[in-house]
Amino acid sequence: MRLTFLGAAQEVTGSMFLLEVESGSILVDCGFFQGRREESRKRNRALPASAIQANAAILTHAHIDHSGSLPTLVKSGFRGSIHATPATRDLCAYMLRDSARIQEADAAYLNAKFAEDPDFVRIEPLYDEEDVVSTLRRFVGVPYHHSFQPLPGIAATFLDAGHILGSAEVVLDVDVPGGRRRLVFSGDLGRKGLPIIRDPEYPQGPIDYVVMESTYGDRVHANVQEMRGELARVIVETVARGGKVIVPAFAVGRTQELLHSLGILAREGRLPHVPVFIDSPLALNATEVFKLHPECFDAETRAALDANGDVFASKIVRFVSSRAESIALNDLQGPAVIISAAGMCEAGRILHHLRNHVEDPRNTILIVGFMAQHTLGRRLQEQRPRVRIWGVERDLRARVEVLSSFSAHADKDDLMAFARACGSLRRLFLVHGEPDQQEPLRAALSQGDFRVDVPVLGQTVELE
């Protein structure tokens, strides 16, 4: 067996791994790389030939940094099946089409804005909605705990990763001369006690190799139980200043958690009278997909669903779908909460809200998720004095708050527990992390009785 790290190696985004065996090759994930604009465009446009030539693909979950390049893959010539959980398949039906629309809208905006600039290179979308439809035809939905055969000699199983709806760990049992090898891809691991979805599962042994995420390998998150109180505090303080709370949030996962928490806070009387706008058509569609998959919910959410009929409904929340409604928010007077995508602030409607609100000290930019290096979201998180939005430098005068309690990623303690549960391994590979986060985790894990590697981009390893 050979394993090649085509993405998410000493970086968080762009998930892409290639497993080669005697009967063919499998691509695990095919996501957008998110970082510096020019580098992102280059890497996302030209996928590795070995990925395009793979015989099959397996998708751990629907987030764009794991799924966003699948239409480019199919457009480039990939002809295999794409295996995913039913919830992931249903989310991708909306998310990939939304990705195509955002690319087209952003390209049109920038091409018009810089049309007179002789140095500006016209931007073309990576793919369109027809490419997405062609990609969706290749999806095969497989429930958790049901074995399937992506290639001869490989039995695959999805376990619940507890990260977002439908997220999965991938367990591969591979026939090799003289026996079998078990290889586990963690995907993005969630945390115990998060609202709505179930806790992550631990794979059963014996396990030979693990490819594990390390996004927060250097820290321990604030307690999940603190998340609603901190959210209420930020809203109360901002409303008292007469400002707005602007929340960049992934349309899938984080937005639904915020909806759930805001509804509880409102019912408990812990919020001031303030309107909440979800400015994301994708978030509305994704929330409907959540309702179709109660099999992914934890016991508490299922009980609330039986009692109330809708765990996401709230009198204070309004979904904003049309472009005209979104633009109208620019003229909104008085305090409000505006939740919008994309989560790392690299595209979509959130850019317009940030442009209109970052220079007002009454406002708050609320960070509730991971922000990759070289993204606008990371620059906001670091509270740079000036940030570039749509090519224009702006002063960051708004307050920035970071609530790690909302993170849907495992922290250092969670990752250590997952690795220990996998038992005695031959090797463990740390991916989906930046070096500063990976090194403390690697050092801690290296005290065990197995080898810990931090592969570099493009590295190939032989698995015995």
N, C-alpha and C positions, 0 to 999 in steps of 0.2 A: 504493500500500500504506500501511496505517496500523498502527502497533504501539502497544498500550496496556499499561502496566505495572500490573497489578491486584494484584500482591503481590511480595514479596521486593525491593522498591525501597527502598534504604538501610536494609534489615533482612534478616535471614538466612532466616527461615522464611516460610511462606505462599506458596510459589512459584505464580505465576499470570500468564500473559502472553497477550494476545489479538492475533492477526494478522488484519487485515481486508483482503481482496482483492476483486476484481470479482465473483468467483463465490461469495463467502460469507466465513465467518470460522472460524478455527481457534484453539482454546484449547490452549496448551502448559502442561501441569501444572495441578493444582488441589489445592493442599496446605493442610494445617492451618497457621494462624498460631499460633505459640507464644510467649507473653510474659506480661504481666499477666493474671490470670485473667479479670477482667471484660471487658477488651478482647478477649481471645481468644474468649470465648464469643460476644460480639457480632459480631465479624468472621466467625467460622466459621459462625454461624447464618444470616447474611444475605449471600449471595453476590451479586456484581454481576449485574444483569439481562443485561448484554452477554455475560457468561460463560455463563449459562443458555441464551441464545439462539444460542450458537455452533453451527455445522453439524457440527463434528467436534472431537475432542480428541486430543492426542498426549501421552504420559506418558514423561518421561525416565527415571524409576526409581521404585522402590517405597517409599522412605522416606516416612513419614507427612507430613512437611512439604512433600512434592511430590504425594502421592496421597490424603491423608486426607479431603479435602473432595469427592472424586468421588461418594460416595453422596448427599451433600447436594445436589450438582449434579443428579444424576438424579432424586432425590426432588422437586426444585424444578421439573422439567420438561424437562431436557436430553434430547434424543432422538437424538443422533448416535452414531457409533462412537468407541471409545477405542482408539487404536493404541499398542502397546507391544511390547517384545521378549517372546519366549515366557517367559523367566525372570522378567521383571517381572510379567507376567500371572499366573504361578503363585505368585509371592510375594504379590501383592495378594489372591489368593484366601484366604490365611491372614491377612494383615496387616489388611485392612479388616474382616474378621469379628472379629478380635481387638480392633480399635479400638471396634467397636460394643459388645462385651462389657465392655470396660474402662469405657466411658462409662456403661453401665447399672449396673455394680458401684459405680463412684465416686459416681454420683448417689444410689443407694440408701444408701450409707454416709453421705454428707454430709446427705441429707434426714433420716435417722434421728438422726444426731448433733446436728443443730441444730433438731430438730422443735419444741422449746420456745422457741426464740429468735424473738420477734415481728418482728424486722427481717430475718430470713433469708428469702431468696426461693428457693422450691423449684426444684431443678435438673432439667431434662429432657434426656435424651440427644439429640444431634443427629440420630441415625439408629439403626435397629436392623438385625438380621441380614437381614431380608427386603429392606430397602433395599440392603444390600450385594449380595445375590443378584441383584437387578434390575440393579445396576451391572455385575456380572461378566458378565452376558449381553451387554453392549455392548462387551466387550473383543475386540480383533482382534490376534492375535500375529503379529509380523513379525520375521524374523531380521535380524541385522546384515547390512549391505551389499546388502539386497534392496530395490529401489525400490518404492514404493507411492504411490497417488494419494488423499490424504485429501479433496481438492476438485478439481474440474476446473481445469486450468491450474497445478497444483502437484504436483511430484514430490518425494517425501520419502524419506530414507534414514537409517537408524540406524548410527552408528559407536560403537565401544566406548569408553566414558568412563573405564573403569578405577576406578570409585568403589566400587560394590558389585556383586554378581551381577546381570547384566542391565542395568546402568546404560548410558545411551546419550547421545551427542551427537545432535542432530537437525539434519540438513542439508536445507533446503528450497530447491528451484529453482522460482522463481515466474515465470510468463509475464507480461510487461508489454509495453505498446506499444513495438515496435521491438526487442524482445530478451528477455533473462532476467535476473533478479537472484538471487543466491545468498545466503541468510540462514542463519546457523548459531547454534543455541542450544547452549551448552556443557553444560547441565545441571550436575550436580556433578561436577567433574573429580577423578580420583584422582591417585596418585603412582606414579612408576616404582619398581619393586622391591617393592611390597607383596606379601605372601604370598597365595596361592590364585588370585586373578584376574589377567587380563592387564593390561599397561600401557595407559594411554590412547593412543588414536590421534589423529593430527593430520588435520583435514579438508584436502582438496586444493582449490586455487584454480581460477579466480579467484573470490574471495569478496568480496561487497559489504558485508555487515553481520554483526557478531558480537554476540550477547548472552552475556556471559561472567560466571561467578560470581567472587566476590572475597572469600570468607569469611576467608581468611588472607592478604589482600593486603598486610599490613604486616610479615610475619615469615617466617623460614625455619625449618622444622621440624628437630628433632633427627633424626639419620640413622636410616633404617629398620633398619639393621643393629644399632642399639643397643636395639631394642625388647624383645627377649627378656631381655637382661641386666638392664635396668631393671625389668622385671616380676619377675624372680627376686629382685632386691634388695629390692623393696618387700615381697614375701611373706616372705622370710627375716627381715627386720627386724621385721615385725609379729608373726610367729610367736614370735620371741624375746621380745617383750613380753607374750606370752600373749593377743594380740588377734586380731580378725577383719579381713579385707580385704573391704570392701563396694565393689562395682564397678557403678555405673550404666552400662549398655551397651545400645546399640541391638541389638534381637534379630536384626536382619539386617545382616550385614557385620561389625560389631565383635565380636559374640559368637563368630562362627566364626573370626575371626582370633585371639581369645584362646584358643579351644579348640585351634587348630592350634599356637600357641606353647606353651601349657601341656603339650601332649602331647610336644613336642620336648624341653622342659626336663625333664620327668619321665623320659623315656628317657635323657637325658644325665646324670641324677643330680644336677641343679642345684637341685632343690626339696626342702625338708624334707617329712617325712611329714605331709601336711595334706589334709583332704578339700576338694573343690571342688564347689560346688552351682550348677547353672544353673537359677535359679528363674524360668522363663519358658516356659510352654507354646508360645508363639509361636516362641521360639528353637529348640525341638525340631522344630517343623514346618518352620521355615525351613531348618534344617540338612538335613532330608530333601529339601527342594527343591534345595539346593545339590548334593546327590548326583545329582539328575536332570539336571543341566546341566554335564557335564564340558566341553562346548564353550566354556564361559566361563573355564575354568581355564588358568593359565599352564603352561608346559612342565614346570617342576619339580613342580607339584602333580599333573599328569597322570601323571608318572613315579612319584610316591609312591603314587598311586591304583592304578596297575598292580602295584606291588610289594606294597602292604599291604592293598589292598581298601577301606580307609576312612581318609581323612586326618584325620577328626575324632574318632576313637575314642581313649579314654584310660582306663586303669584307675583313675585318681584322680578322674574326673569323674562326677557323678551328676546327671541331669536330674530336676527337680522339677516335676511336672505338676499334681497336685491341690491344691486350696486347703488341705486338711488337712495335706498334707506341707509346704506353704509355712509355715503357722502353726507347725508343729512346729519349724521352724528357730529360732523365738524362744527355745526352751528349750535350744538346742544349747550344750553346754559345751565350752570349749577353743577353740583356734585353728581357723579355717576360712576359705575364700574363698567369698563369695557374689556371684554375678554375676546381675543382674536388670535388667529393663526397667521403665519407659521410660528412654531414654538421657539426656534432659534433666531427669529427676526431676519431671515434671509430672503423672504419673499412674502407675497400675499398682503392682505388688508392691514395687518398689524403695522406695516411700514408707514401707511398713511396716518394711523393714529399716533405713532411715535413722532412722526414729523410735526404733527400739530400740537403735541403736548410736552415734549421733552424740555422745552425752554421755560416752562411755567413752574416756579418753585412750590406752588400749591399742590401740584400733582404728584402722584407716586407711580413709579414703574415697579411692578411687583413680579419678581422672578420666582417661578415655582418649578423649574425643571433644569436639566443640564444644558449648558451652553458650550458648544465646542469651540476650540481655539479658532481665532481669526474670523469669528462670526460677529455680527452686530450685537447679538445677545450677550456674548462674552464681554464685549467692550462696555456694554451697559452695566453688566454685573460687576466689572472692575471699576466702575464709576469714572471712566475717562472724562476729563473736563470737556472734551469736544468729541462728537461722533458724526460720522458721515452717513446720511440717509438720502437715497436717491441721488447720490453724487454731490450733495451739498453738505458742508460742514456746519454743525449746529452745536450750540452750547448746551451741555447737560445740566440743567438747573433743577429739574424735577428730583425728588427724593427717590432713591433706589432701595428697595427692601428685597432680601433673599430669604425665602422660607424653605429650608431643606427638609422640613417635616413632610412636605408634599411629594418628595422624590419617589418615583416608582421604581428606582433602581436599588438593588441590594447595596448595602454599605460594606465596610471592611469586615465587620463581625459576621454579616450574612454570608459573604463570600467565603470566609474561613470555614463556616459551618457547612456550606455546600461541599467544599473540597474535602473536608474530613469525612462527610457522609459517603463520598465516593470510594472510600477505602484505600487500599494499597494499590497505587497506580504505577504504570511504567513511566509515563510522562504527563505533565500538565502544562498546557500552553495558555498564557495570558494574552487576551486580545481585548478590543474595545476599551482601550484606556490610553491615556497620555503617560509618558515616562514618569512624570512626577507622582502620578497616582499608582503606577504599576510597581515601582521599586519597593515601597514599603510593604506591599502585599507579597511580592516575590520573596522578600527577605523573611517575612513571617511564615510563608508556606514552605520555604526551603528547609525549615527545621524538621519537616516530616521525612518520610522514608521514600520519597519519589523525587524525580528531577522536575524542576520548574523552569520553563523556557519563556522568553519574551521575544517572539519572532519579529523580524523586520518585514516590511512590505516586499512582496515578491518571493520571499524565502520558501523553499521546498524542503520538506523533511521526509525521510524514509521511516515508516512505521513497521516495525518487525512483526 
